[in-house]
């Protein structure tokens, strides 16, 4: 595939028309990669063409941009400002009767894929004025941890802004699972199997019945009670469902529904040693709590739907409408809990909040707002196609949310001290926001000594007029910097660039955790000392940042 120059132009024009005439190259890049992931193979060439096109588009007036967009892609102007995409209608949904569920397994921290699934389930319940149940599937004592359950509870309620109508801890329903298992054994639809894993795998593959299936229900009930009493070793036996051993759907070939584990459960302690497996547990929970719709990623597959429906049929439990949608994939992101644990253990990642991850704990530290996640979830909707995107798309949406409500401050990386000769003493009034005057100003008494970024100092050319933002104008004269004037009007038409700065008398050290998990150190204006931990600001010409540690003055970088 070649570089789509026409698409680059129309998306640059669309972005510029939406943001006061200034297109953002990262937003254009994200849009193109989302539609054409194969372009990543030509990322350098693509980036160069986008930068060139964005620069040309930004030279045009906003009316000229809109006119050109209307000429080449009028469909991109049809959307009304503020119009939001809505979720499509849900099959078999009755107003006031829809019940969805959010079923996290507390064995790791949540990531963005979980967030989208949970948001979709919640929004559909609200759309039909129904109910949404939060269900912690904690029936694997070896992996279920209190720290994950607590983290999930916080992230779902406080970060994702989901207010479930009911919360269920699945391990509290163990007596119900035992009752259902015993009922299946009495119906001769379940049996205790003592075969090895290898033997079971071989027989299932060949479609051969296990000899254990021929036992009487009395013998199976007795062995089942021995399982519950802890009389067998881990792995010595399992409880299997009597399915169709020759079914083309291998999930139906006498699957395991209970196994033995003596790991202590964080909540149930050592009260149980026989634990239900996923499909049995889900079938019982969905059928018992009135769930009407199961909305989940297509990666779960349709094989499990048949198995779970079979269990519900045997136990006379109601079935649900199952809607499966495409996986939401973030380019380059690792989401598998096992892989992340290994990376943390090897110290390749600093933790579950490593900025290279898309866990919710990491995204929150990187300033990603709840509204952004909701918008992305609705955008993906119930499409059965995999949604491919990258962080630049997330950042582009998040920028729209943050920009109007975020105060500005100055931070200088690689600081270079300068003296502006002839500069008068003054109180500089620096805007807290470039367009929102209600946010006020911050005042600093300054004279002639400042810190600017080394790259800005080195880029200044002989006799070039430069402005320190909201402060003064100067020219470079040989190795010296000469004061020119205070007013911005004296800069207009003649000046070349406006740069940020930090007053020497009001500079404090600050650190920023960057997206590559490396910290950089620089100088910030002393006004940041008034910020509270968790505050999100924009360091002008640098990016949105969140104050993570006030004592260390450590910020977490979000995005530009």
N, C-alpha and C positions, 0 to 999 in steps of 0.2 A: 504494500500500500504506500502510495506517495504522500507527501506532505499536503494536507487538504487546505490550501491557501484560502479558498473561498469560505470554508467553515471558520477558519481563524478570523477572517475579516468580519463575518457576520456576528460571531460571538464577542469579538472585541467591541464592535459597535453596540451590541445589546448591553454588554456590561457597562460601557461608558454611559449609555442613555439611562441606565438604572442608578448610576452613582455620580450624578452631577458632572458628567462630562469626562470622568477620569476612569479609563479601563484599567483593570488589574491583571497583569500577565499571569499570575498564579491562578486566578479564577478561570481565565480562558484555558489554561493548561489543564486544570482539573476537569472542565467540561468536555474537552476533547478526549482525554484519557478515559473518562467514564464511558463515552460512546464508542471509542476505538482503542481498547487496551493494547492492541498490537502495535500502536504507535510508540510504545515504550522502547521498542528496538531502535527507534530513531530519535531518542529523547533530545540529544544535543542539537540536531538539525531542527527539530520541532521548536525547541526553546528559542533558538536564534530567530526563526521566522515569526514566532509570537512576539518576541521583544521588538522586532522591527515593525510589525503591524500595529502593535499597541502604541508605540511611539508616534506613528503616523496618525492614528485615530485620535490620540490625545491632543494633537495640534489643531484639530477641528473644533468649531464651536458646537455646543450641545444641540442646537437646532439643526446644524448641518449633519451631525451624527445621526440624529433621528430621521432626517430626510433620506440619507444614504441607506440607512437600515430599512426604511419603508420601501425603498427602491429594489433592494436585493433580497430581503427576507421579511416581508410585511407581517408574516405570521408571528414573528417574535415581538411585535409591538401590540398584538391583539390583547395580551393579558393586561387586565386592569391593575393599576397599582394597588397593592394591598390584598388583591384576590388570592385566596389560599386554595390549594388543591385539597379535595376531600377524599376520604376513603370510599371505595366503591361499595355498593350495596352487598350485604352478606346473605348468602343462600340460606333459605329456611329460617330466617330471622323474624321473630314476632316481637313487636314493640312491647317492652316491659318484661319480656320473658327470657331474653338472652342472658346466658351465664357463661363467662369465659374463665380461664384459669391461667395463672402465672406460676410455673412449676420449677423454680431453681433447685439445683442440687448443691447443698453447701459444702462443696469439696474444693472450691477455688474462688477467686474473685471474679465478679461479673465482667464481661467485656461488651463491646458495642453491639455485637450480634444478639446477645441476650437482651440488651436495652431495646433494640428495635422490635423484637418479638414481644416483649412485655408491654411496650407502648402500644403496639397494634392491638393486642388483646384488651388492654385497658380502654383504649379509645373506642373500640367497637362496643364494649359494654356500655359506655357512656352514650354512644351514638343512638343506641336503642333503649336507653334508660333502664338497662338491666343491671347485672352484678358482675363483679370481677373478684375471683378468689385467689389469694396468695397462698401457695402450697409449697412448703419446704420438704423436698423429697430426700429425707435424711436416713434412708434405710441401708446404707453401706457404712457400718461402723468404722471401717478402716480408713475412709476418706472424709466422712462428714465431721466437720469441726465447728465449734462454737464461734471462733473468730470469723469464719466465713459467713455463718448464719447472721451474726450481728452486723457484719459489714453489708451483707445483702439487704437486710432490713432497712438500714440507714440509706443506702444508695437508692433503693426502690422508692422509699417514701420521700426522702429529703432532696435527693438529686434528680430523679426522674419525675418527681411530683405525681406519683401514683398513690392513690388512697384506696386500697382494697376494701371491699365490703366485708371480707372475712379472712382470717389467717388460720391456716391449718398446718400443724406439725405432723407429718405423715407417720413418724414412729410412734405417735400416741395412739394410732389406730391398729397396733399390732394384734390386739385381741380379735379385731374384726377380720384381719387377714387370716388368722388361725382358724376362725370359724368358717370362712369361705373355703379354705384349703381342705378342712375336714369334710365339708359338704361335698366337694369334688371327689374326695376319696370314697365316700359313702356311695356316690353315684357311679363309682368305678370309672371315673374320668381323670384320676390322678393316681400315681403310684410312686413308691420309694425305690430308687435305683441305686445299686451299689457298684455299678460298672465304673471303670476308669474313664477319665476324660478322653483318652485316646480311643478307647473302645466305643464310647458313645458317639464321638465324632465320626468314626468309621461307619457305624451302623446307620447313622442319620444320612451320611453321604450316599450309602448304598440303598437306602430306603428299606432297611431290615428291622423287624420288630425286636425289641429287647426282651430277653427271657423274664426280666423282672416284671414286665407288664402282665404276665400270666398269673401273678399272685392273687390270692383272694383279697377282698376288701378288708376282711378282718385282720389279715396279716399286715396289710398296708397301714391300717389304722394303728395297729400295735407298734409298728416300726416308726410311724409318724410321731406317736407319743414319746417314743424313745429319743427321737430327734429333738423334740421340745425339751426333754429332760436332760439333754446334754450327755447322752450315753454313747454317742459316736464322735469320732475325731473329725476335724476339719477335712473336707474333701473325701471323706469315707462314703458319703451318700448324698443324694439330692432328691427333692420331690419334683417329679416330672408330670407334665400334662399329657393325657392321652389324646393325641391329635390324629392327623392323617400322615402316617409315616412315609407315604409315597406321594405326598402333595408336591406339585412343582414349586410351591412356596416353602422353602426349607424352614422358615420360621414356624410352620405348622407341624414339623416332624418331631413330635414329642419333646417340646422345649422344657428346660428347667424352669421352675417357678419359685423354688425355695432352695437355699443353700445354708450350710452351717459355717458360722464364724464366731470365734470366741473373743474377738476384739471388743474392748470396752467402748460402749457408745457414750458420746459426750453428754447426752441427756438421759438416756435409759439405763446407763451404767451396764451392769451385767445381768439385767433382768431377762434378756432374751439371747438365744444363741442360734435360732433358725430365723433367717431373714428373707423377705420376699424379693424377687428380682423385678426388674423394670416393668415388663409388660403386664405381669400379674398385678403389681402394685398400681399401675396407672389405670388398668381396666376397673379395678375395684374403686379407686378414688374418684375417677370420672363418673362412674355409674352411681356412686353413693351420694354425691354432693350436688346432683342436679345440673351438672355441666351440660350445656346444649351445643357448644361449639368449641372444637379444638383447633386452634390456629397455630401452626408451627412450620418450621423450615422443612423444605422438601428433602433435606438430607436424612431425615428419619425414615424415609421410604414408606411405600404402601404395604410392604409385607407385614409390618407391625399392626397396621390397621385391621387386617384380616384376623390376626391372632387375638388382638384385644377384643374385637367384636365377638369372636368365638367364645372367649371367657365370659363376656357379658351375657351371651345367649344362654350358656350353661347355668349361670347364676341368676338368670332372669333380671338382669340390670338393664336400664335404658341405654341406648346407643346415642352417639353424638354425630353432628355434622363435622366432618374433618376437612379442613381447608389447609392445603400445603402451599407455601410460597417459596420463591427462590432465595438462596443464601445471599446474604449481604457480605461482600468480600472487600476488605481493605487491602490494597496492594502492599505486599511486603510485610504485613502484620502477622504476628504469631498469636493464635488464640487458643491453641490446645494447652490445657492445664499441665499435662505431663511435660511438654516441651518447655513451658515457662518455668516450671519447678526446676528442671535440669539446668536451665540457663542461670537461674538465681543461685542454685547450689554451686555451680562452677564460677560464679561471680561475673559472668558475662553480662548479666543484668543486675541492677542495684536492688531490685525488689519488684513487687507487683505494681508499683507505681512508676517503674522505669518509663521515661518519656517516649521511648521507642515503641511501647506497647499501646494497645487500644483498650486496656481494661478501663472500667469506669473511674477507678481511683486515679489512674494516670490522666485520663481525659479531663477530669475535674481540675486537676492541678495545672493542666495546660489550657485552662480558661474556657473549655467548651461548655456552652450554656445548655440548659434544659430545652429551651425553645429550639435550638439547633437540632438536637437529637429527635425531637418530636417532628420537626419539619422533614428531616431525612427519612424517618420511619413512614410518614404519610406519602412521601415522594416515591418510596420503593413500593409501598402498598402491598397488594396481594399478587404481584406479578410472579409468574412461575419461572421466569428467567432469572439467572443469577445477576445481581447488581454488582458491577465492578466499579470501584472508585478508589480514590486515594485521599490522603490527608488534606491536600490543597482544596478539594471540594468541600470538605467539612469546614476548613478555615474560611473559605469564601462566604459560606452561609453564616458562620459564627461572627464574622467581621460585621455583617449587617446588624446583628443583634447587639454586639458590644459597642460599636463605634459611637452611637448617639448618647450612651449613658456612662462612658468611661472617662475619668479625669486623666489629664496628661501631666507627665513629669519628665525631667531630663535625666538621662543616664549616658555617661560617656565611657565607652570601652577603649582601651589603649589611650588613656588621657595624655594630652600634650598641653603643658602650661604655656599660656601666651600672655603677653603684655601689650595692650593697645595704647600706644603712646598718645597722650593728649586727651584721653577719655575723661570726662568729668565724673564726679561723684553723683550718683543718682539712685533713686529707688525704682528698680525695674518692676513693672507690672506685667506678669506673664499669664496669659489666658489659661484657665483650667481646661477649656475646650475651645477649639477653633471657631465653632459656629454658635454654640449655646452660651450666650452671655450670662444666663441665670446661674451658671455654675461658678461664676466669679473669677477672681485672679489670685495669684500668689505673689507676694512682694518680697524682694530681696534688695538690700542696700549693697550696691556694687560700685567699683571704681574702675581700675584698669587691668586687673588680673583675673583671668578666666582659665577654665580647662575646656578644650575642645578635642574632638577625636583626631588622632594622629593622621588618619587618611584625609580628613578635611584640611588639616594644616598643610600637608604635602601637596594637596591638589590645588591650593590657592596659587594663582598666577600673578605675575608682576602687574601692579596697578589695577588689578581686578577688584571691583567693589563687592564686598561680602557683607551680609547682615547677620549679626547674632540675633536670633529670633526674639522679638518683643524687647529688644535692648538697644543696640546701636549698630552703626555701619562703619566699616573700616576698609582700608586699602593696604595691599602688601607693597612695601617699598624696600626692595632689596631684601635684607634679612629682618627688617622691622615691619611692624603693623601700625599704621597711622590712623588715628581717629578721623572720621569723615563727618558724621552727623548722628543725631538720635532718631529722627523721624523716618518712618517707613516711606513716606511720600518722596523723600530724597533718594530712596533706593529704587523706586519704581521706574522702569524704563532704562535704567543704567546698570542696575545690579545684576549679578550673574547667579548667585546662589544664596540661600538662607540656611544657616546651620544651627544646630542646637548646642548648648553649652552648659557649664556648671560654674557658678561663682566660686572663686578660690576660698573665700571666707565662709562659704556655706556648703562645702563639699563633704560628703560622707562616703565611706567605702560600702560597696554593695556587691553581692554575688548573684549570678544568674545561672540556673541549671538549664542548659541548652538541649535541643532535641536529640543530640547524640549522647546525652547523659554525661556530658563534661561541663564543669563549672568554669565560667569566666568571671574575672574580677574587674571592677571599674569604679568610677565615682558617680554618685548621684547627688541631686540637690537635697538639702537637709529636710525639706518638707516631707519626704517619705517616712521620716521618723514618727509622724502622726498617724500613719496607716495602721490598721488592725490586720492581724493574720487572716488570710483568706481574701483580702481586698484585691480586686483586679483593677489594674491601671494600664495606661499605654505609655511606654517610654517612647517619646517622640523620635521618629525616624529609626526606631529599633523594633518595637513590637509590643503586643499585649502580654502582660506578665502578672503573675499572682504572687502575693507575698506569702511565702510558706513558713519562714522562720524569722520572727521579728528580732530575736536576740542575735542571730547570725546575719541579719539583713540579707536573707536568701530569698530570691524570687525564682519562680518556675516560668520559663518562657513558654508562651502559647503559640503565637504565630504573628506574622506581620499584619 
